[in-house]
Amino acid sequence: MLDRVESLMQSYVSELSNQYVEELFCKLPNGKRLRAKLVLKIAGTGEEALRLAAIIEMIHAASLLHDDVIDDADTRRGVASLNATEGSKQAVMMGDILYSKGFEELVAFERGLAAKVASAVTQLSIGEMMDVELSKKFNTDSEAYMQMIYQKTAALIEATAAASAMLAGKESRIYAIYGRNLGIAFQIIDDILDITQSSEQLGKPAMHDFEEGKCTLPYIYLYEAIDESGKARLKSLHAKKLSEDEKGWILAAMQETGALRKAYLYAKELGDEAVSLMESEGENSLADIVTAMIERNF
C-alpha cells in the first residue's frame, strides 16, 4: 500500500502544474515512511487513510528540507541533500510548497482531525527553533532537550497515531501515548546511532550532531558522569570538527561511563510502555514497529 501513498503524493505535487517542482520532488529520498505505515496500520487502507498518510509524509518531507538548510547538511539518507544540489533558497521554498499543499489537502478532513495534525506542525516548528537555540551553547539541561525532541520529532508522530485512530473510530488517547513514546524513543536511538555508527552506515559524518553544536541525551549523561577535567575536555570539543582521536575518546568515555547504555535504557522504557499499550489493544504490528526500532544495530 505504500506505493499508493507514493502515487498520491506525486499526484498532489502534479496538481501544482509546475515541472520544476515535480523534478525537485522526485529528487527527494523516500526514507522509512514510518508515519505512513502508522496511518495504514491504525486506520486501514481506505481512501481517506491513504490520503492522510500522503499528507503527513508531505509535511514530514517539508520539515526535513528546512532541517537540512538549518543544519547545513550536505546529505540526506546517504544522498546529496536538495540544499546541496539546488541551493538553500530552493530547498526552503520547496519545503514551503509541500507544507502548503499538505495543509490544502488536510482541510478536507474533519475539523478535529485536521486540527490535531496542524497543531503538531506548529509544535514541530517550535521544536526546530529550540534545537537551534539549544545548539548555541553546551547544553546540560536534559529536560530542555527532552521537550525539544518531543516538539521537533515526537509531536507529529503522536498526532499521526491519534489522527489515524480518530479516522478509524478508535480511542485516540491511547494511540497518542503510543505515538509520543515511539517518537521520543526513535529520536534518542537516532542520537545514539549518531555516536556509535560509522559515516558509511549513517549516510552522513559520524558524530555530526555534536559537531553541529547539539548536546543530545548521551552527551548530557556523559557530562554528568565524568570528572572536571573530562567535563572541560568535552566542552572544548563542542561544536567543532572532530579528529578521529577525539571521536575515539568520546566513544570510549560514553561506553566506560555507561552514558550510552543509560540513554538506551530510557528509550527502551518508553518503547516497552508503547509495546504494552498496543498489545493490550491487539495491535501487534504496531508493537513490532517499536521493537524493531529499539533493537536497531548499535
N, C-alpha and C positions, 0 to 999 in steps of 0.2 A: 504493500500500500504506500510505502514511502515514495515510490516512483510517481504515484498520482499526486502526492503532495508537491513533488518537484515540478510536475507539469502545471499544477495550479499556480505555483509561484512564478513560473515562466509566463503563464497566461496573464497574470496580473501585471507583470512588467511589460508584456507586449501591448497591453491596453494603453500604455502611455504613448505609443506610436513614436518612439524615438530610438533610432537604430543604435546610436552611440550608447545610450543607457542599457539597451539589450546586450550590447557587446561587453560592457563593463560587468553586467550581472553574470554573464557566462564565465567570466574570469574568476568569480568568487568560488573558493573551495567549499564543498558541501558540509564537511565536518560530520559529527556523530548524529546529528538531527535528534538529539536527546529530547528536546521539547516536543517535537512532532510525534515521537514514539510514545511519550506520556499521554498526549491527547488521544491517540488512536487506541491505546490500551485501556484508558479510562472511559472514553466516550464512544468507542466503537469506530466503524469505518464508513458511517453515513456521510452524506454530502456536507452537512454542517460541520461535522468533526474534521473532515478533510480541509474545509475552508479555514477553520480555526487553526489547525496545525500549520497551514501555509502562511497565515497572517503572523503567527507568533514567530515562525522561523524567519520571516522577512524582518520583523522587528529586531530579532536577535542578530541577524546579519548586519543590520544598520548599526547596532551598538558596537559590533566588532570593528566595523570600518572606522568609527570615531575613536575607539580604543587604540587602534593601531597608529592613528595620527598622533594621539596624545602621547603614546609611548615611543614614537619614532621607530616603530617596528618595521624591519625590512622583510620579515617573513610572516606567514600565517599558515599554520598546518603544513609546514615543510615546503611551501611555495612562496614566491615573491608576493608581498602584500600589494594591495592596489595603490596605496600611497607611495610605495617604492617604484612602481611602474608608471603610474599616471600622475603622480603628484598629490600632495596633501589636500589641495583645494578640491580636486575632482573627487577624492575619496570622501571628504566631508559632505560634499553636495550629493554624492551617490547615497551616502547614509541618510541624508535628509529626505531624498526621494523615496527610499524604502520605508522609512518611518512614516512619511506622509501617506503613501499608498496603503501601508498596513492599516493605519487609522481610518482611511477612507473606506476600506472593506470592513473594518471592525464595527463601524456604526450600524451595520445591517443586523447585528446580533441584539438580543435582549439587553436592555439598558444595564441591568445589574452585572451581567456577564462582561459586557464591554467595559464598564467602569472598573471592574476588577483588574483587567489587563492594563487599561490605561493608567491606573494608579501605580501599578508595578513599574511601568516605564518611567514615570516620574521618579520613583524611588531609585531606579537604575541610574538615572541621570545624576541624582544627588550623590549616589554611591561613587560614581565615576569622578565627580568633583572632589569628594572627600578622599579618594585614593590619591589624587594629585596633591591635595593639601597635606596628607599624612606623609607623602614622599619627600616633602621639603626638608625634613629633619629625620634623625634616627628615632623612630617611634618605639616606645616600650610599653605602650598602653594597649593591653590585649582586648579590653572592652571596646575601645575605639576601632581597633582592627576588626573585631567580630561584627560590630554594627556596620562597618563599611562593606564587608563581604556579603552581609545579609542584603544590603541595599543593591550593591553592584551586581551580584550573581544570583543570590537565592530568591529575591523578591519575584523575579519573572518566572522562575521555576515553580515557586509557591503558587503564583497566580495561574500558571498554566494548569497545574493539577486541580486547583479549586474551580477554575472556569470549566474545565472538562467535566468535572463532577456535576456542576450546575447544568451543563448541557445534557448529561445522562440521567439527571434526576437523583443523583447520589448525594450523600452527606458531604458537603463541600468542606466543612471544618476539618474533618479527618484527613481529607486529601491535601488540604492546605498545609497541615502539620507535616505530612509526608513530604510534600514538595519543599518546604522550608528546610527540613533536616537534610534532604537529599542535596539541595543547593549548597548549603554551608559545608557539608561533608565533601562534596565534589570539589569545592574551591580549596579546602585545606589539603586534600590529596594532591591536587594540581600544584599547590605550593610546595609540597614535599617532593614531588617528582621534579620540580624545577631545580632542586638541590641534588637529588640522587641520580638522575638520569643523564646520559651523555647528550651532547648537542645533536648527534645523529638521531637519537631516539625522540628527542623533543621537537625537532624541526626548527629549533631556534637555539641561540647560545645558552649553555648551561649557566645557572645562577644569574640569569638575565634580570630577574626581578630585583635582586639585591643591588646589582649594578645600576639599575634604574632608580634606586632610592627606596624601594619597597621593603619594609621590615615585616615579613609575613610571620605567621604564628611560630614556626620552628626557630626563627631568629630571635623572637621575643623570649621564647623558652630558653634558648641558648644563653642569651644575655643574663637572664635571671640565675642561671646555673654556674657561670664561670666567675673566676676571681677578678679583682680590679684590673690587673694587667691584661687579662683576657678581654675584659669589657672595653678597655682603651684600644686594644688592637682591633677588635671587631668594629668599633665605631670609626676607626681610622680607615677601614676598608669600605665603609658605606658609600654608595653612590659613586663608585669609581670602577674603572676597568680592572678586573682581577687577573692576576697571573695564575698559572696552573698551580704553583706552590701555595698561593693564597687560597685558591679554591680547595686545595687538598687539606689545608689547615682547618678551614671552616667545616668541611665534611667530616673530618676526623673528630673535631670538637663536638659536632652535632651527635655523632654516634657515641662518643665517650660519655657525654653528659646525659644521654637519653632524651635529648630535645626532640629528635625526630620521632622517637617512639611515643613520647608524650603527646605530640601533635596527632600522630596516627591514632592513638587510643581515644582521643577526644572525637575525632572524625568517626571512628568505629562506633562509639557510644551513640552518636546521633544516628548513624546508619542502622544500628540494631533497633533503635526505637522505631524508625521508619519501617523496617522489615516486620517488626511485630504488629504494627498498625495494619499493614497491608495483608499479612497472613490472617489476621482476625477478620478481615473483610473478604477473604477468599481470593485476594488479588495476588496470587503467587508470582505472576510475571512481573509485577511492579516490585515485589520484594527482590526478585532476581536481579533487576536493574541496579538496585542499591548494592547488593552483594558483589556483583561484577565490578562496580565502580570502586568499592572499598578494597577489593583484592587485586587491583592493578599492580603490575610488576614494579618493584622498587629497585 
